[in-house]
Amino acid sequence: MYAESTAVVGPLATYSEPHSYDLCEFHAGRLTVPRGWDVVRHEIDLEDSGPTGDDLLALADAVREAARPEPPRDPADDGGGFRRGHLRVLPDLP
C-alpha cells in the first residue's frame, strides 16, 4: 500500500499481485520500512494453518467438475466433427 505508506506482512499470497512479495519467515521478521511508514503484521497461528472446510469443499468441487464426462454431441451439429481439447473427432466415412 504505497500510497498509504504502509507495509503489510502476513501469510503467503494465494495469487499474484503487483508490488507484493513473498518473504521467508527469516526475512519477514527482519523487514524494515522507510522512515514514517507503518508496518502491519498479521501473525499466523501455526496450530491452525491447515485447510479450512471451505478449502476442502472447493477442492472436492473442482475434482468432481474435472471428472465429469462431456455429454455426447452429434457430429453433424458443427460441420462434421467436434472438438475436445486440441483433438478433433471425425465421423466414419462410408
N, C-alpha and C positions, 0 to 999 in steps of 0.2 A: 504494500500500500504506500507507494512512493509519495503520492500527493498528500497523504496524512502523516508523513514522516514516521511510519510505524513498521517495524519488522515483526512478523508473526512466526513463531517456531512451534511446530506441532507434529502430528503424525505424518508419515509419508503421503504424498499426493496420490489420489486414485486416478487422476487424469492430468494430461499435460496442460500447463497454464503458463503463459508468458510471464517472465520476471519472477518465477518461483523456482526454487532449487531444493533438491533432496539432499540432506546432510546426514552423515552418520551420527550416532549418539555422541561420540567424542567431539566432533566439530560443532554440533548443535549446542552442546553445553558451553562452548568457549566462544560463541558468536559475539562479536562486538558490533555496534552500530555507530553512525556519525553522532557527534555531539548534538543534543537537542532532540534526538529521535527517541521513541518509546519502543520497548521490546515487550511483546505479549507472548507468554509461553503457555502452551496447552500441554499439560502433563498427561502421560499415558499410564493408565493402570495396567501393568503387565499381567496381573492376575485375570483381567477381564478383556484381553486383547484378541480373543478368538472371534470367529464369525458370529454374527447375530442371527436370530431366527429369520429376519428379512433377507439376509445374505444367502442363507441356505435355501429359502424358498425361491429366490431369484435364480440361483444356480439350477435347482430342480426344474424350474420352468424352461430355462434355456436348453437343458438336456432333452426335455420332452419335445420341445419345438424342433430341435435338430434331428431327433429320431423319427419324427412324424413323416410318413411316406407322402410323396406328392400324389395328388389324385390323378387317376388315368385321364389322359386327354385324347381327343380324336385328332389324329394327324392331319385330317382334311381341314381342320379349322384354321390352320395357319400356313397353308401352302405346301403341304407335302411332308411335314415333319415338325417336331417341336424341340425346343432347346432345354437342356438340363445342364447347367454349368456351361462348360465350353464344348460339350459334345452335342451332336445333332442326330436324332433318331429318324431314319427314313423308312417309309413303308416298303414292303417287298414289292418288286416289280413282277408283273405276270410274264 
